[in-house]
Amino acid sequence: MQSYPTNQISTPDAQLNILQITDLHLSTPVITDSHESNASTFCQHSFENVLRQALNEDIRCDLIIVTGDLVNRVDTHIYDHIFEVLQSTQIPFACIAGNHDVTDENGMDLPFFQRELVARTADRRLLNRHAIESEHWQLLFIDSSITGKVEGEIRSIDIEWLRQRLTACSKPALIALHHHIISIDSAWIDTHMAQNTESFWQNMVPFEHLQVIISGHTHQEQVRYRQGVTVYSTPSTCYQFKPNVNEFAYDESGLPGYRWLQLANNGEVASWVERLDT
């Protein structure tokens, strides 16, 4: 059984193959409301089917990264289940918090602005300021969630931690967090992106070995670039948001998805999104 969290990964060919899954939105098994129960069942089955499909592909998986919103309501038993499923793969994994991991929304049947946001304590197994190293890469995990809020923040203390890690190690680097840090041209969700991003980007200027940033939160596939860094947004394992719209909308045709990242021993990166087979 792999210990959690891992700090070091070694692979036979020095290439690191990462499976990123995000925005699972799992709920408690017993729900009285039939609509929410159906949604809960869909998200649960979709998460397990995504994991099964990805790990049955013809690619070695060295690490699974879960970039937040593991749950739809904070409940220790749901995390227990998720961690049991991930541990059963016998593959190292790392999980970080999203807004739903630190905030419950009361009144889910109401329009968003009428809901009550309730601050919750993050599960102790969700990582912050955690590093995993391989022979040729360093992976840096930060928690962008704010208790009681939908939007996120890259805190000054996290920026300083990143600076220290990037200064101390010249290996190519990947940063993982939940909230997106570049506008994706959807006004409604861009109001809920990470705050303090300009300070973050300014502080990252000296570090040319920062290659990749991955996030969740947007429930869609996007690729952006800034300062020589490739910034990936990744689909949810559950439902998707419609891209490039200013008002909230689901992408009814968007299937659950996941992202592969291949980090080569020369610092090169290959990445693509796969969708769940129907």
GULUMTI-111889 format. One record per residue (C-alpha): residue in three letters; x negated, y, z. Coordinates in steps of 0.2 Angstrom, whole numbers, plus 5000, padded with zeros to 4 digits. Layout:
alaXYZ;...
//
This chain:
met500050005000;gln499350174995;ser499150295010;tyr500050465009;pro499450585004;thr497950534994;asn496450654993;gln495450554980;ile495750464964;ser494650354954;thr495050284937;pro494150164926;asp493850284911;ala493750444921;gln495350504912;leu496750554924;asn498550504918;ile499850604928;leu501750574928;gln502650734933;ile504450714939;thr505450864946;asp507150924953;leu507850754958;his509250834968;leu509750674977;ser511150684990;thr511750575004;pro512450414999;val514150445008;ile515050595001;thr516950615002;asp517150734987;ser517350624972;his516650744959;glu515050774970;ser515050584973;asn514950564954;ala513650694952;ser512650614966;thr512750444959;phe512150514942;cys510650594950;gln510150444960;his510250324945;ser509450444934;phe507950464945;glu507650284947;asn507950254928;val506750394924;leu505450314935;arg505750144928;gln505650194910;ala504050304912;leu503150164921;asn503650034908;glu502750144895;asp501150094887;ile500150214897;arg499250184914;cys499950304927;asp498650364940;leu499650484950;ile501450534951;ile501850724956;val503550774961;thr503650964960;gly505151004972;asp506950994974;leu506950814979;val508650834988;asn510250934985;arg510450945004;val509150925017;asp509250755025;thr507850645032;his508650485026;ile508650545008;tyr506750585009;asp506550415017;his507350335002;ile506350434989;phe504750394998;glu505150204998;val505550204980;leu503850304976;gln502850194988;ser503550034979;thr502650084963;gln501050064972;ile500450214963;pro499750364972;phe500950514973;ala501150684979;cys502750784983;ile502950974986;ala504451074992;gly505751164981;asn507051284986;his508351154989;asp507051065001;val507151215013;thr508851285009;asp510651215010;glu512051295000;asn513751295008;gly515251314997;met514551224981;asp516251234973;leu516151424974;pro515251544962;phe513351554967;phe513451734974;gln514851684986;arg513951534993;glu513151535010;leu511251495010;val510651415026;ala508851405030;arg508151225034;thr506451155039;ala505451065026;asp505150885028;arg503450855035;arg502950745021;leu503050885008;leu501350955005;asn500551125005;arg498851185002;his498351004998;ala496950954986;ile496650794976;glu495050764967;ser494550644953;glu492850624946;his493150764933;trp494650864940;gln495350954955;leu497250954958;leu497851094970;phe499651094977;ile500551244985;asp502251264992;ser503151414984;ser504851394993;ile505551515005;thr506751455018;gly508551515015;lys508151584998;val508251524980;glu506851624973;gly505051574978;glu503451664982;ile501551634980;arg500951694997;ser499351785000;ile498751645011;asp499051524997;ile498151634985;glu496651644996;trp496651454998;leu496651434980;arg495251554978;gln494151464991;arg494551294982;leu494151364965;thr492551454971;ala491951294980;cys492251174965;ser491951204947;lys492851054941;pro494351094929;ala495851134939;leu497751104939;ile498951194951;ala500651124955;leu502051214963;his503951224961;his504451394955;his503951454938;ile502751594938;ile503051664920;ser504651724914;ile505551604903;asp506751724895;ser508351674904;ala508851824915;trp509851724928;ile508451604933;asp507051724930;thr507751824945;his507351664955;met505551634950;ala504051654961;gln503751824968;asn501951894970;thr501451824953;glu500451974947;ser499351964962;phe499151774959;trp498651804941;gln497451944945;asn496651834958;met496451694946;val495451794933;pro493751744938;phe494151554937;glu493951504919;his494051324925;leu495851344929;gln496651244915;val498451194919;ile499951254930;ile501451134931;ser503151184939;gly504951134940;his506451234945;thr506951284927;his507751114923;gln507051134905;glu505451104894;gln504451254891;val502551294887;arg501851464891;tyr500051534890;arg499151664901;gln497351704904;gly496851544895;val497951434906;thr499251324899;val500851334910;tyr502151194909;ser503951194914;thr504751014915;pro506450954913;ser507450884928;thr507650694931;cys509550744933;tyr510450884924;gln509751024913;phe509951214911;lys510251284894;pro508651374888;asn508551564882;val510251614889;asn510451764901;glu511951684910;phe511951524920;ala512451374909;tyr512051184908;asp511251104893;glu512650974890;ser511550894877;gly509950894887;leu509450724894;pro508450694910;gly506650704907;tyr504850694913;arg503150754908;trp501550654905;leu499850744907;gln498250664901;leu496750754909;ala495150704900;asn493450694907;asn492850844896;gly494250964903;glu495450934888;val497250914892;ala498650824882;ser500450844888;trp502150794882;val503950774888;glu504950614886;arg506850594889;leu507850454896;asp508450334884;thr510350324882;
//
